[in-house]
Amino acid sequence: MKSKQDPQQINLINIVETISRSSAKSQLNLEKLAESRNEINILSGFLEVSPIQAVLFSTILETSLVKRTNMESLARHFKISPLSLVGRMEEIEVLSTRGLIRKNSRSGNESGSFNSVYYKIPDRVIEGIQKMDKSKILQKSVFDLPKFLERIYQLAGECERSIITTRQLIQDTEALIKSNPKLEYINFVKDQLVNPMDRCIVFVLSYLHLLGRSEVDLSEFAEDIFDDISDQFAFHQEMVQGKHSLLKKEIIELKRTEFGDVQIMKISEKAISTLFQKQNDLPMQDLNSGLLIEPASLKLRRLYFNSDLETDINNLGRTLSQKKFNTIRRQLEKRNFNSGLTVLLYGESGTGKTELVYQLARKTNREIMMVDLSQARSKWFGESEKQVKKIFDDYRRVIRNTKKCPILFINEVDGLLSTRQSVGSGDTSSQYAINIMQNILLQELESFEGILLATTNLTENLDKAFDRRFLFKLRFTHPDPESRFKIWKSKLPELPVRQLRELSKNFELTGGQIDNIVKQTLLIQMVEDLDLFETLQKNCRLESSYRKINTVGF
């Protein structure tokens, strides 16, 4: 008998291999395995199983890595009759119950014939053996929500790789649900959905959402999670036709991609809201990931405006300070007014509207949720309405999970603020989509809670319904000569004051235009040895003449 090994020197993979090789032709007789007794004792102690179970486990682990291992192949390995091995079924069942081995069936029916059932070792068990980590081997059944969802996702991965069947995936998911009755999100899903497979699908998609992979291909998902092609087809058809209970209960959303025949599936806003609202242990960065611009990431820039506008901007900045904003909201609510703050920044391009929003967010330390409504327009009927609703649903969800109310920033909202038109000749589908988006936007503004800053280059033809729904409207005009002087000086402090004054007086340009002219001139000067002031004047004249030809407007 070999001496006991130092635990630090033990290699369980080598031990498993030794036991499996020596057990060949042993007839599962421990007396014939005397030379491997020390290895068997080490493995049985580590797994907390009997010596015979350790031998069975080692043989299944080694043989299943290269071929399907069933009762017949095990009987051939041990050189015993299949009937003799049937007498050892109780030992195999213990390994299965402990989660150390998996029973799979080609027919999906575990109660079929012995030879229709084959055995594999779960990935987590192999990893635990390799790393000598018992925590990966012992089946934990009580989890917090993130770990619960991760475990279901792992099971779905085993199903995709044919390690377990769809039936086993469902059974294991239901067992985990029973073991975690205190998790509210699980109870929400269980109450909403009767079908165990539907529950499993929701949990997998919920975990993918936590990982930032909220959208999945419907066809690929069906292939991964259903091992029967008929079930794959039925699931796909019910989803595409809108008949599936997950769609009817608004737990899952489905959309078509630009390629037309590819369907994308994701967890719905309703489910996401419940997922995060009821679970304090979920990381909020997962919820807001990709949606918010952090104020610390914004560069400080000094902006210059005409005196009247500067006064309005300073007042807006004070209003957005945390203490003032909370006071204003309480006063509005006390008088039964809508407590949302909606501000429209309008005027010609390049006058500093967008940059002002960034600077206000930086100054008041508020995150920005920035959206582009033009991207919400979809050629698919009904999609535009959903996309606009989603913007405000996302914002409401973000508000619930941030300490300080963030800014909803809708940049360049031009097309949706113009006077609404009736659907007539021309591109009726496009106009119809715009009308739907305008109606949804009006409804959302009517009951808006939070901070909304919207920018538009539209200076005329603003729809009166939108005009009424913006609490404050700040008009951005061309900067006056004094403001232009400050802008020029901030860009080119090395230029003499006399030259800065001359540029400010002679060229009626916006801050954006001045910024572009300075960049362009400095680049030219790096290549050619030209007089800076003369080059600036030349570029200002070119920009002014170009502007007269290409006026911005609607």
C-alpha positions as CSV (number, residue, x, y, z in Angstrom):
1,M,0.0,0.0,0.0
2,K,1.4,3.4,-1.0
3,S,2.0,6.0,1.6
4,K,-0.3,9.0,1.9
5,Q,0.6,11.9,-0.5
6,D,1.1,15.5,0.5
7,P,-2.2,17.3,-0.5
8,Q,-0.1,20.0,-2.1
9,Q,1.5,17.4,-4.5
10,I,-1.8,15.7,-5.4
11,N,-2.9,15.8,-9.1
12,L,-6.5,14.6,-9.2
13,I,-6.5,14.4,-13.0
14,N,-3.6,11.9,-12.8
15,I,-5.4,10.0,-10.0
16,V,-8.6,9.7,-12.1
17,E,-6.6,8.4,-15.0
18,T,-4.8,5.9,-12.8
19,I,-8.0,4.6,-11.3
20,S,-9.7,4.3,-14.7
21,R,-6.8,2.5,-16.4
22,S,-6.4,0.0,-13.5
23,S,-10.1,-0.7,-13.3
24,A,-10.2,-2.1,-16.8
25,K,-11.0,-5.8,-16.6
26,S,-11.4,-5.5,-12.8
27,Q,-15.0,-6.7,-12.8
28,L,-15.5,-3.8,-10.3
29,N,-13.8,-5.9,-7.6
30,L,-12.0,-3.6,-5.2
31,E,-9.7,-6.5,-4.2
32,K,-8.3,-6.5,-7.8
33,L,-7.6,-2.7,-7.4
34,A,-5.3,-3.0,-4.4
35,E,-2.5,-1.3,-6.2
36,S,-4.7,1.8,-6.8
37,R,-6.3,1.8,-3.4
38,N,-4.5,4.9,-2.2
39,E,-5.7,6.9,-5.3
40,I,-9.2,5.5,-4.8
41,N,-9.2,6.7,-1.2
42,I,-7.9,10.1,-2.1
43,L,-10.6,10.6,-4.8
44,S,-13.5,9.2,-2.7
45,G,-12.5,11.4,0.2
46,F,-12.3,14.5,-2.1
47,L,-15.7,13.8,-3.7
48,E,-17.2,12.4,-0.5
49,V,-18.3,9.2,-2.2
50,S,-17.7,5.5,-1.7
51,P,-14.7,3.7,-3.2
52,I,-16.9,1.9,-5.8
53,Q,-18.5,5.3,-6.7
54,A,-15.0,6.8,-7.1
55,V,-14.1,4.0,-9.6
56,L,-17.3,4.5,-11.6
57,F,-16.8,8.2,-11.6
58,S,-13.2,7.9,-12.9
59,T,-14.1,5.5,-15.6
60,I,-17.0,7.7,-16.8
61,L,-14.9,10.8,-16.8
62,E,-12.1,9.3,-18.9
63,T,-14.2,7.4,-21.4
64,S,-16.9,10.0,-21.9
65,L,-14.3,12.5,-23.1
66,V,-13.7,10.5,-26.3
67,K,-17.0,8.6,-26.8
68,R,-20.5,8.1,-25.5
69,T,-20.5,6.1,-22.3
70,N,-23.5,3.9,-21.6
71,M,-24.2,0.8,-19.6
72,E,-22.9,-1.4,-22.4
73,S,-19.6,0.4,-22.8
74,L,-19.0,0.4,-19.1
75,A,-19.7,-3.3,-18.9
76,R,-17.1,-3.9,-21.6
77,H,-14.6,-1.7,-19.8
78,F,-15.0,-3.6,-16.5
79,K,-15.4,-7.0,-18.3
80,I,-18.6,-7.9,-16.6
81,S,-22.1,-8.6,-18.0
82,P,-24.5,-5.7,-18.5
83,L,-26.8,-7.5,-16.0
84,S,-24.1,-7.4,-13.3
85,L,-23.7,-3.7,-13.9
86,V,-27.4,-3.1,-13.6
87,G,-27.0,-4.4,-10.0
88,R,-24.7,-1.4,-9.5
89,M,-27.2,1.2,-10.7
90,E,-27.8,2.4,-7.2
91,E,-24.2,3.6,-7.1
92,I,-24.5,5.4,-10.4
93,E,-27.8,7.0,-9.2
94,V,-25.9,8.5,-6.2
95,L,-23.4,10.1,-8.5
96,S,-26.2,11.5,-10.6
97,T,-28.1,12.8,-7.7
98,R,-25.0,14.5,-6.3
99,G,-24.5,16.2,-9.7
100,L,-21.2,14.5,-10.3
101,I,-22.4,12.9,-13.5
102,R,-25.1,13.7,-16.0
103,K,-27.5,11.3,-17.5
104,N,-28.4,12.1,-21.1
105,S,-30.7,10.3,-23.5
106,R,-30.7,10.2,-27.3
107,S,-34.5,10.2,-27.2
108,G,-34.7,12.8,-24.5
109,N,-36.5,10.3,-22.2
110,E,-34.4,9.3,-19.2
111,S,-36.7,6.5,-18.4
112,G,-36.0,4.7,-21.7
113,S,-33.9,1.6,-22.2
114,F,-30.5,1.4,-20.4
115,N,-28.6,1.7,-23.6
116,S,-30.5,4.9,-24.6
117,V,-29.0,6.6,-21.6
118,Y,-25.4,7.7,-21.6
119,Y,-23.2,9.5,-19.1
120,K,-21.1,12.6,-19.1
121,I,-19.3,14.7,-16.4
122,P,-20.4,18.4,-16.1
123,D,-17.8,21.0,-17.1
124,R,-17.9,22.5,-13.6
125,V,-17.0,19.1,-12.1
126,I,-14.1,18.6,-14.5
127,E,-12.9,22.1,-13.6
128,G,-13.2,21.4,-9.9
129,I,-11.1,18.2,-10.3
130,Q,-8.5,20.0,-12.3
131,K,-8.2,22.9,-9.8
132,M,-8.9,20.8,-6.7
133,D,-11.8,23.2,-5.9
134,K,-14.6,21.5,-4.1
135,S,-16.8,24.6,-4.4
136,K,-17.1,24.0,-8.1
137,I,-18.1,20.4,-7.6
138,L,-20.6,20.6,-4.7
139,Q,-24.0,21.6,-6.1
140,K,-25.0,24.8,-4.3
141,S,-28.8,25.4,-4.6
142,V,-29.3,28.7,-2.8
143,F,-28.1,31.8,-4.6
144,D,-28.4,35.5,-4.8
145,L,-30.2,36.6,-8.0
146,P,-27.1,37.3,-10.2
147,K,-25.6,33.8,-9.3
148,F,-29.0,32.2,-9.8
149,L,-29.3,33.6,-13.3
150,E,-25.7,32.7,-14.0
151,R,-26.4,29.1,-13.0
152,I,-29.4,28.9,-15.4
153,Y,-27.2,30.3,-18.2
154,Q,-24.5,27.7,-17.5
155,L,-27.2,25.0,-17.7
156,A,-28.4,26.4,-21.1
157,G,-24.7,26.3,-22.3
158,E,-24.5,22.6,-21.3
159,C,-27.8,22.1,-23.3
160,E,-26.3,23.8,-26.3
161,R,-23.2,21.6,-26.2
162,S,-25.5,18.5,-25.8
163,I,-24.1,17.7,-22.3
164,I,-27.7,17.8,-21.0
165,T,-31.0,17.5,-22.7
166,T,-33.7,20.2,-22.9
167,R,-35.7,18.1,-20.4
168,Q,-32.9,18.1,-17.9
169,L,-32.5,21.9,-18.4
170,I,-36.1,22.4,-17.4
171,Q,-35.9,20.0,-14.5
172,D,-32.8,21.6,-13.1
173,T,-34.2,25.1,-13.5
174,E,-37.4,24.1,-11.7
175,A,-35.3,22.6,-8.9
176,L,-33.4,25.9,-8.6
177,I,-36.6,27.9,-8.5
178,K,-37.9,25.8,-5.6
179,S,-34.6,26.3,-3.7
180,N,-34.7,30.1,-4.0
181,P,-38.2,31.1,-3.0
182,K,-37.1,34.4,-1.5
183,L,-35.9,36.0,-4.7
184,E,-38.6,38.4,-5.9
185,Y,-37.7,38.4,-9.5
186,I,-38.0,34.6,-9.6
187,N,-41.4,34.8,-8.0
188,F,-42.4,37.4,-10.6
189,V,-41.4,35.2,-13.5
190,K,-43.1,32.1,-11.8
191,D,-46.3,34.0,-11.3
192,Q,-46.4,35.4,-14.8
193,L,-45.5,32.1,-16.6
194,V,-46.9,28.7,-16.1
195,N,-44.7,26.9,-18.7
196,P,-41.4,25.8,-17.2
197,M,-39.6,26.2,-20.5
198,D,-40.8,29.8,-20.8
199,R,-39.4,30.5,-17.3
200,C,-36.0,29.1,-18.3
201,I,-36.0,31.3,-21.5
202,V,-36.7,34.4,-19.5
203,F,-33.9,33.7,-17.0
204,V,-31.4,33.1,-19.7
205,L,-32.3,36.3,-21.5
206,S,-32.2,38.2,-18.2
207,Y,-28.7,37.0,-17.5
208,L,-27.6,38.0,-21.1
209,H,-29.1,41.5,-20.3
210,L,-26.8,41.7,-17.3
211,L,-23.9,40.9,-19.5
212,G,-24.8,43.7,-21.8
213,R,-25.9,41.3,-24.6
214,S,-29.6,42.1,-24.5
215,E,-30.4,41.1,-28.1
216,V,-30.1,37.5,-29.5
217,D,-30.9,35.9,-32.8
218,L,-34.2,34.0,-32.5
219,S,-33.3,31.1,-34.7
220,E,-29.9,30.6,-33.1
221,F,-31.4,30.8,-29.6
222,A,-34.0,28.2,-30.5
223,E,-31.4,25.8,-31.9
224,D,-29.3,26.2,-28.7
225,I,-32.0,25.6,-26.2
226,F,-34.2,23.0,-27.9
227,D,-32.7,19.6,-28.7
228,D,-35.7,18.5,-30.7
229,I,-36.1,20.1,-34.2
230,S,-39.9,20.0,-33.9
231,D,-39.8,22.1,-30.7
232,Q,-37.3,24.5,-32.3
233,F,-39.7,25.0,-35.2
234,A,-42.8,25.4,-33.1
235,F,-41.1,27.9,-30.8
236,H,-39.9,29.9,-33.8
237,Q,-43.2,30.0,-35.5
238,E,-45.2,31.0,-32.4
239,M,-42.7,33.8,-31.8
240,V,-42.8,35.1,-35.4
241,Q,-46.6,34.9,-35.6
242,G,-46.9,36.8,-32.3
243,K,-48.8,33.9,-30.6
244,H,-46.3,32.9,-28.0
245,S,-47.2,33.5,-24.4
246,L,-44.0,35.3,-23.7
247,L,-45.0,38.0,-26.3
248,K,-48.6,38.1,-25.2
249,K,-47.6,38.8,-21.6
250,E,-45.0,41.4,-22.7
251,I,-42.1,39.5,-21.1
252,I,-40.2,39.2,-24.4
253,E,-39.9,41.6,-27.3
254,L,-39.3,40.7,-30.9
255,K,-38.0,42.9,-33.7
256,R,-36.9,42.4,-37.3
257,T,-33.5,43.5,-38.4
258,E,-32.6,45.5,-41.5
259,F,-32.0,42.2,-43.3
260,G,-35.7,41.5,-43.1
261,D,-35.8,37.8,-42.3
262,V,-33.7,37.8,-39.2
263,Q,-35.6,38.1,-36.0
264,I,-34.0,39.6,-32.8
265,M,-35.4,38.6,-29.4
266,K,-34.8,40.4,-26.1
267,I,-36.1,40.7,-22.6
268,S,-38.8,43.4,-22.4
269,E,-38.7,46.7,-20.5
270,K,-41.5,45.4,-18.3
271,A,-39.3,42.4,-17.2
272,I,-36.2,44.5,-17.0
273,S,-37.9,47.1,-14.8
274,T,-39.0,44.3,-12.3
275,L,-35.6,42.7,-12.5
276,F,-33.8,45.8,-11.3
277,Q,-36.5,47.4,-9.2
278,K,-37.0,44.5,-6.8
279,Q,-33.4,43.4,-6.4
280,N,-31.0,45.7,-4.4
281,D,-28.1,43.3,-4.9
282,L,-27.9,43.8,-8.7
283,P,-25.1,46.1,-9.9
284,M,-26.7,49.3,-11.2
285,Q,-23.9,49.8,-13.7
286,D,-25.3,46.8,-15.6
287,L,-28.6,48.5,-15.9
288,N,-27.3,51.9,-17.0
289,S,-24.3,50.5,-19.0
290,G,-24.1,52.2,-22.4
291,L,-27.0,54.6,-21.6
292,L,-25.3,57.3,-19.6
293,I,-22.5,59.8,-20.1
294,E,-20.7,60.4,-16.8
295,P,-20.2,64.2,-16.0
296,A,-16.5,63.5,-15.0
297,S,-15.9,62.3,-18.6
298,L,-16.8,65.8,-20.0
299,K,-14.1,68.3,-20.7
300,L,-14.4,71.8,-19.2
301,R,-15.0,74.4,-21.9
302,R,-15.6,78.1,-21.5
303,L,-18.6,79.2,-23.5
304,Y,-19.5,82.8,-24.5
305,F,-23.0,84.0,-25.3
306,N,-24.8,87.3,-25.7
307,S,-25.6,89.0,-22.4
308,D,-29.4,88.2,-22.5
309,L,-28.8,84.5,-23.3
310,E,-26.0,84.4,-20.7
311,T,-28.5,85.5,-18.0
312,D,-31.0,82.8,-19.0
313,I,-28.3,80.1,-19.0
314,N,-27.0,81.1,-15.6
315,N,-30.6,80.9,-14.2
316,L,-31.0,77.4,-15.8
317,G,-27.7,76.3,-14.3
318,R,-28.9,77.4,-10.8
319,T,-32.2,75.6,-11.4
320,L,-30.4,72.4,-12.2
321,S,-28.3,72.5,-9.0
322,Q,-29.5,69.6,-6.7
323,K,-30.8,71.7,-3.8
324,K,-32.7,74.2,-6.1
325,F,-34.1,71.5,-8.3
326,N,-35.5,69.4,-5.4
327,T,-37.1,72.6,-4.0
328,I,-38.7,73.5,-7.3
329,R,-40.1,69.9,-7.7
330,R,-41.6,70.0,-4.2
331,Q,-43.3,73.3,-4.9
332,L,-44.7,72.2,-8.2
333,E,-46.0,68.9,-6.8
334,K,-47.6,70.9,-3.9
335,R,-49.5,73.0,-6.4
336,N,-50.5,69.9,-8.4
337,F,-48.3,70.8,-11.4
338,N,-46.1,68.4,-13.4
339,S,-42.7,68.4,-11.7
340,G,-40.7,67.7,-14.8
341,L,-38.3,70.3,-16.2
342,T,-38.4,70.6,-20.0
343,V,-36.1,73.0,-21.8
344,L,-35.9,73.6,-25.6
345,L,-32.6,75.1,-26.9
346,Y,-33.3,76.4,-30.4
347,G,-31.3,78.4,-33.0
348,E,-28.9,78.0,-35.8
349,S,-26.2,75.3,-36.0
350,G,-22.9,76.1,-34.3
351,T,-24.3,78.5,-31.7
352,G,-23.3,76.2,-28.7
353,K,-26.5,74.4,-27.9
354,T,-25.1,70.9,-27.6
355,E,-21.9,72.0,-25.8
356,L,-24.0,73.9,-23.3
357,V,-25.9,70.7,-22.3
358,Y,-22.5,69.0,-21.7
359,Q,-21.3,71.9,-19.6
360,L,-24.5,72.2,-17.6
361,A,-24.2,68.4,-16.8
362,R,-20.6,68.8,-15.8
363,K,-21.3,71.8,-13.6
364,T,-24.3,70.3,-11.8
365,N,-22.7,66.8,-11.7
366,R,-25.6,65.1,-13.5
367,E,-25.3,62.1,-15.8
368,I,-26.6,62.5,-19.4
369,M,-28.8,60.0,-21.2
370,M,-28.3,61.1,-24.8
371,V,-30.6,59.9,-27.6
372,D,-31.0,60.5,-31.3
373,L,-34.7,60.4,-32.3
374,S,-33.8,60.2,-36.0
375,Q,-32.6,56.6,-35.2
376,A,-36.0,55.7,-33.9
377,R,-37.6,56.0,-37.3
378,S,-38.1,52.6,-38.7
379,K,-39.4,51.4,-42.0
380,W,-41.2,48.6,-40.1
381,F,-44.8,49.4,-39.3
382,G,-45.2,50.2,-35.6
383,E,-41.5,50.1,-34.8
384,S,-41.2,53.9,-34.6
385,E,-43.8,54.1,-31.9
386,K,-42.1,51.4,-29.8
387,Q,-38.7,53.0,-30.2
388,V,-39.9,56.4,-29.0
389,K,-41.7,54.8,-26.0
390,K,-38.5,52.8,-25.3
391,I,-36.5,56.1,-24.9
392,F,-38.8,57.3,-22.2
393,D,-39.1,53.9,-20.6
394,D,-35.3,53.6,-20.4
395,Y,-35.1,57.1,-18.9
396,R,-37.7,56.3,-16.2
397,R,-35.8,53.1,-15.4
398,V,-32.5,55.0,-15.1
399,I,-34.1,57.6,-12.8
400,R,-35.3,54.8,-10.4
401,N,-31.8,53.6,-10.1
402,T,-29.7,56.8,-9.8
403,K,-29.3,59.0,-6.7
404,K,-29.3,62.2,-8.7
405,C,-31.9,62.8,-11.5
406,P,-30.0,62.5,-14.8
407,I,-30.5,64.7,-17.9
408,L,-32.4,63.3,-20.8
409,F,-30.7,64.9,-23.8
410,I,-32.5,64.7,-27.2
411,N,-30.2,66.3,-29.7
412,E,-31.3,67.7,-33.0
413,V,-35.0,66.9,-32.6
414,D,-35.8,69.1,-35.6
415,G,-38.1,66.9,-37.7
416,L,-40.4,66.1,-34.8
417,L,-41.0,69.7,-33.7
418,S,-42.2,71.1,-37.0
419,T,-45.9,71.6,-37.7
420,R,-47.7,68.3,-38.0
421,Q,-49.0,67.4,-41.5
422,S,-51.8,65.2,-42.8
423,V,-50.9,62.1,-44.7
424,G,-51.3,62.9,-48.4
425,S,-49.3,62.6,-51.5
426,G,-45.6,61.8,-51.5
427,D,-43.9,59.4,-49.0
428,T,-47.0,58.7,-46.9
429,S,-45.4,55.9,-44.9
430,S,-42.6,58.2,-43.8
431,Q,-45.0,61.0,-42.9
432,Y,-47.2,58.5,-41.0
433,A,-44.2,57.3,-39.0
434,I,-43.3,61.0,-38.1
435,N,-46.9,61.7,-37.1
436,I,-46.9,58.7,-34.8
437,M,-43.6,59.7,-33.2
438,Q,-44.8,63.3,-32.7
439,N,-48.0,62.0,-31.0
440,I,-46.0,59.8,-28.7
441,L,-43.5,62.5,-27.9
442,L,-46.4,64.9,-27.1
443,Q,-47.9,62.3,-24.7
444,E,-44.6,61.7,-23.0
445,L,-43.9,65.5,-22.5
446,E,-47.4,65.9,-21.0
447,S,-46.5,63.7,-18.1
448,F,-42.8,64.0,-18.1
449,E,-40.9,63.6,-14.7
450,G,-37.2,64.5,-14.7
451,I,-35.0,66.8,-16.7
452,L,-35.3,67.1,-20.5
453,L,-33.0,69.2,-22.6
454,A,-33.7,69.2,-26.3
455,T,-31.9,71.0,-29.1
456,T,-33.1,72.0,-32.6
457,N,-31.8,74.1,-35.4
458,L,-35.5,74.9,-36.2
459,T,-36.1,78.7,-35.8
460,E,-39.5,78.9,-37.4
461,N,-42.6,76.7,-38.0
462,L,-42.4,75.2,-34.4
463,D,-45.6,73.2,-33.8
464,K,-47.7,75.1,-31.2
465,A,-48.4,71.8,-29.3
466,F,-44.7,71.4,-28.7
467,D,-44.2,75.1,-27.9
468,R,-46.7,74.7,-25.0
469,R,-45.0,71.6,-23.6
470,F,-41.6,73.1,-23.1
471,L,-41.4,75.0,-19.8
472,F,-38.4,77.0,-20.9
473,K,-37.2,78.0,-24.4
474,L,-33.8,79.5,-25.0
475,R,-33.1,81.0,-28.3
476,F,-29.5,80.9,-29.6
477,T,-28.6,83.6,-32.1
478,H,-25.3,84.6,-33.7
479,P,-22.9,85.9,-31.0
480,D,-22.6,89.7,-31.0
481,P,-19.1,91.3,-31.6
482,E,-18.2,91.3,-27.9
483,S,-19.0,87.6,-27.6
484,R,-17.1,86.8,-30.8
485,F,-14.1,88.7,-29.5
486,K,-14.1,86.5,-26.3
487,I,-14.4,83.3,-28.5
488,W,-11.6,84.4,-30.8
489,K,-9.4,85.3,-27.7
490,S,-10.1,81.9,-26.1
491,K,-9.0,80.1,-29.3
492,L,-6.0,82.3,-30.2
493,P,-4.7,84.1,-27.0
494,E,-1.4,84.8,-28.8
495,L,-3.1,87.0,-31.4
496,P,-2.9,90.8,-30.7
497,V,-6.1,92.4,-29.3
498,R,-6.4,94.7,-32.4
499,Q,-6.5,91.7,-34.8
500,L,-9.0,89.9,-32.6
501,R,-11.2,92.9,-32.5
502,E,-11.0,93.2,-36.3
503,L,-12.0,89.6,-36.8
504,S,-14.9,89.9,-34.4
505,K,-16.2,93.1,-36.0
506,N,-15.8,92.1,-39.7
507,F,-17.1,88.5,-39.7
508,E,-20.5,87.5,-38.3
509,L,-19.7,83.9,-37.4
510,T,-20.9,81.4,-34.9
511,G,-18.7,79.8,-32.3
512,G,-18.8,76.5,-34.2
513,Q,-17.6,78.3,-37.4
514,I,-14.8,80.1,-35.5
515,D,-13.7,76.8,-34.0
516,N,-13.5,75.2,-37.5
517,I,-11.7,78.2,-39.0
518,V,-9.0,78.2,-36.3
519,K,-8.4,74.4,-36.6
520,Q,-8.2,74.7,-40.4
521,T,-5.8,77.7,-40.3
522,L,-3.5,76.1,-37.8
523,L,-3.3,73.0,-39.9
524,I,-2.5,75.0,-43.0
525,Q,0.2,76.9,-41.1
526,M,1.9,73.7,-40.1
527,V,2.3,72.8,-43.8
528,E,3.0,76.3,-45.3
529,D,4.8,79.2,-43.8
530,L,1.9,81.7,-44.0
531,D,0.9,84.8,-42.1
532,L,-1.6,83.7,-39.4
533,F,-3.8,86.8,-39.4
534,E,-4.0,87.0,-43.2
535,T,-4.9,83.3,-43.4
536,L,-7.6,83.7,-40.8
537,Q,-9.1,86.6,-42.7
538,K,-9.1,84.6,-45.9
539,N,-10.7,81.6,-44.3
540,C,-13.3,83.8,-42.6
541,R,-14.3,85.3,-46.0
542,L,-14.6,81.8,-47.5
543,E,-16.8,80.6,-44.7
544,S,-19.0,83.7,-44.9
545,S,-19.5,83.4,-48.6
546,Y,-20.2,79.7,-48.3
547,R,-22.7,80.4,-45.7
548,K,-24.6,82.8,-47.9
549,I,-24.9,80.0,-50.5
550,N,-25.8,77.2,-48.1
551,T,-28.1,78.7,-45.5
552,V,-29.2,76.4,-42.7
553,G,-33.0,76.2,-42.3
554,F,-36.2,74.3,-42.8
